[in-house]
Amino acid sequence: MRAIATYLSGRRNLVGSGLALLAIVLVVIDPVGPQGILLVIGFYLAGVVATRRTPKIHRLGFDPLQVERSLSAEIAAVAARVPPDIMLRIQRIELTIRTEILPRLDCLPLGAQELYLVERTARDFLPTALETYLRLPGGYASPGGATPHQVLTDELDLLEAQMRRVAEVVHRADMDRMLAQRRFLTDRFRRLDLSG
């Protein structure tokens, strides 16, 4: 029942209904007989098909599966193009996000800065750092003497440290929940002991 109500109030139905009303007006102005019903149905269907669905908004502000896919795509895109030490750093960042952070995002409050950092790291910060590195020629060095490899290493170390910090926030939230449960159980059973 709720799905029907959602569809009836959705953009697709509203656009289709608007076009169907237009078709009804056209049929009234210039009667075409029984084919008018087909015209109304055709206009409605054209409106429904032409209107894109309203994208589903994830409660976190992003879809964790998209974050995971972005990381996998980035690793696949640079796998044979970066040195092994760079690849190792990328894989450590991906592993931390995939195994320690994404499965436990529900521990973080909505709007938490950590949510923003995870999503931006996977979909912007990491890809931008790697693309910039790959665009520079191999022997290039800045006027200060820093090589692209050194700069990228520093950036990846910073991203990894931030993802470790986010993972720690997630672990701490889990531990806080565990401690709260223990306090609840202790209090509950203490009351039972006193009453019995």
C-alpha positions as CSV (number, residue, x, y, z in Angstrom):
1,M,0.0,0.0,0.0
2,R,2.9,2.4,0.9
3,A,4.6,1.6,-2.4
4,I,1.4,2.6,-4.3
5,A,1.1,5.9,-2.4
6,T,4.8,6.6,-3.0
7,Y,4.3,6.0,-6.8
8,L,1.2,8.1,-7.0
9,S,2.9,11.1,-5.4
10,G,6.1,10.6,-7.3
11,R,7.4,12.7,-10.2
12,R,6.9,10.0,-12.8
13,N,3.2,9.6,-12.1
14,L,2.7,13.4,-11.9
15,V,4.4,14.0,-15.3
16,G,2.5,11.1,-16.9
17,S,-0.8,12.3,-15.4
18,G,-0.1,15.9,-16.7
19,L,0.5,14.6,-20.2
20,A,-2.6,12.4,-20.0
21,L,-4.6,15.5,-19.1
22,L,-3.2,17.2,-22.1
23,A,-4.2,14.3,-24.2
24,I,-7.8,14.5,-22.8
25,V,-7.9,18.2,-23.7
26,L,-6.8,17.4,-27.2
27,V,-9.4,14.6,-27.5
28,V,-12.1,16.9,-26.3
29,I,-11.1,19.7,-28.8
30,D,-10.8,17.3,-31.7
31,P,-12.7,14.1,-31.0
32,V,-11.0,11.0,-32.5
33,G,-13.3,8.4,-31.2
34,P,-12.2,5.3,-29.3
35,Q,-8.6,5.9,-30.4
36,G,-8.7,8.8,-27.9
37,I,-8.2,6.3,-25.1
38,L,-5.1,5.0,-26.7
39,L,-3.8,8.6,-27.1
40,V,-4.4,9.3,-23.4
41,I,-2.7,6.1,-22.3
42,G,0.2,6.8,-24.8
43,F,0.7,10.3,-23.4
44,Y,0.7,8.9,-19.8
45,L,3.2,6.2,-20.6
46,A,5.4,8.7,-22.5
47,G,5.5,10.9,-19.5
48,V,6.4,8.1,-17.1
49,V,9.1,6.7,-19.4
50,A,10.7,10.1,-20.1
51,T,10.9,11.1,-16.4
52,R,13.9,9.9,-14.5
53,R,13.3,8.4,-11.2
54,T,14.1,10.4,-8.2
55,P,17.5,9.1,-7.0
56,K,17.3,7.3,-3.7
57,I,19.2,9.2,-1.1
58,H,21.2,7.1,1.3
59,R,20.8,8.1,4.9
60,L,24.6,8.7,5.2
61,G,24.7,11.1,2.3
62,F,26.5,8.6,0.0
63,D,26.2,4.9,-0.9
64,P,28.9,2.8,0.9
65,L,28.8,0.4,-2.1
66,Q,29.7,3.2,-4.4
67,V,32.7,4.1,-2.2
68,E,33.8,0.5,-2.3
69,R,33.4,0.3,-6.1
70,S,35.4,3.6,-6.5
71,L,38.3,2.2,-4.5
72,S,38.3,-1.0,-6.5
73,A,38.1,0.9,-9.8
74,E,41.0,3.1,-8.7
75,I,43.2,0.2,-7.7
76,A,42.5,-1.5,-11.0
77,A,43.2,1.7,-13.0
78,V,46.6,2.2,-11.5
79,A,47.8,-1.3,-10.7
80,A,50.5,-1.6,-13.3
81,R,51.3,2.1,-13.5
82,V,52.6,2.9,-10.0
83,P,55.6,1.5,-8.1
84,P,55.1,-1.3,-5.6
85,D,55.5,0.9,-2.5
86,I,52.8,3.3,-3.8
87,M,50.5,0.3,-4.6
88,L,51.1,-1.1,-1.1
89,R,50.0,2.3,0.4
90,I,46.9,2.4,-1.8
91,Q,45.9,-1.1,-0.8
92,R,46.4,-0.4,2.9
93,I,44.0,2.6,2.6
94,E,41.5,0.5,0.7
95,L,41.7,-2.3,3.2
96,T,41.1,0.0,6.1
97,I,38.1,1.6,4.5
98,R,36.6,-1.7,3.2
99,T,37.1,-3.9,6.2
100,E,37.1,-1.6,9.3
101,I,35.1,1.5,8.3
102,L,32.4,0.7,5.8
103,P,30.9,-2.2,7.6
104,R,30.5,-0.1,10.8
105,L,29.4,3.3,9.4
106,D,26.2,3.0,11.4
107,C,28.3,3.7,14.5
108,L,28.9,7.3,13.3
109,P,26.3,10.0,13.9
110,L,24.7,11.4,10.7
111,G,26.7,14.4,9.5
112,A,29.9,13.3,11.2
113,Q,33.0,14.7,9.6
114,E,34.4,11.1,9.4
115,L,31.6,10.2,7.0
116,Y,32.7,13.1,4.7
117,L,36.4,12.1,5.0
118,V,35.7,8.5,4.0
119,E,33.6,9.4,1.0
120,R,35.9,12.1,-0.2
121,T,39.0,10.0,0.3
122,A,37.6,7.2,-1.9
123,R,36.0,9.3,-4.6
124,D,38.1,12.4,-4.7
125,F,41.3,12.8,-2.6
126,L,42.9,9.4,-3.6
127,P,42.0,9.5,-7.3
128,T,43.1,13.2,-7.6
129,A,46.5,12.4,-6.0
130,L,47.1,9.4,-8.2
131,E,46.0,11.1,-11.5
132,T,48.2,14.1,-10.8
133,Y,51.2,11.8,-10.1
134,L,50.6,9.8,-13.3
135,R,50.4,13.0,-15.4
136,L,53.9,14.1,-14.4
137,P,57.0,12.9,-16.2
138,G,59.2,10.4,-14.4
139,G,62.2,12.5,-13.8
140,Y,60.4,15.7,-12.9
141,A,61.3,17.5,-9.6
142,S,59.9,20.7,-8.1
143,P,62.2,23.7,-7.7
144,G,62.5,22.6,-4.0
145,G,63.8,19.2,-5.2
146,A,60.7,17.1,-4.3
147,T,59.9,14.4,-6.7
148,P,56.4,13.3,-7.7
149,H,57.0,10.0,-5.9
150,Q,58.0,11.8,-2.6
151,V,54.9,14.1,-2.8
152,L,52.5,11.2,-3.5
153,T,54.1,9.1,-0.8
154,D,53.5,11.9,1.7
155,E,49.9,12.4,0.5
156,L,49.1,8.7,0.7
157,D,50.6,8.5,4.2
158,L,48.4,11.4,5.3
159,L,45.3,9.7,3.8
160,E,46.2,6.4,5.5
161,A,46.7,8.2,8.8
162,Q,43.3,9.8,8.5
163,M,41.5,6.6,7.6
164,R,43.2,4.9,10.6
165,R,41.9,7.8,12.7
166,V,38.4,7.2,11.3
167,A,38.7,3.5,12.0
168,E,39.7,4.3,15.6
169,V,36.6,6.5,16.0
170,V,34.4,3.6,14.7
171,H,36.1,1.1,17.1
172,R,35.7,3.5,20.0
173,A,32.0,3.9,19.2
174,D,31.6,0.1,19.2
175,M,33.4,-0.2,22.5
176,D,31.2,2.6,24.0
177,R,28.1,0.6,23.0
178,M,29.6,-2.5,24.5
179,L,30.4,-0.8,27.8
180,A,26.9,0.7,27.9
181,Q,25.4,-2.7,27.4
182,R,27.5,-4.1,30.2
183,R,26.4,-1.3,32.5
184,F,22.8,-2.0,31.5
185,L,23.1,-5.7,32.2
186,T,24.9,-5.2,35.5
187,D,22.2,-2.7,36.6
188,R,19.4,-5.0,35.5
189,F,20.7,-8.1,37.3
190,R,21.6,-6.1,40.4
191,R,18.0,-5.0,40.7
192,L,16.8,-8.6,40.3
193,D,19.2,-9.7,43.0
194,L,17.9,-7.0,45.4
195,S,14.3,-7.7,44.7
196,G,14.6,-11.5,45.0
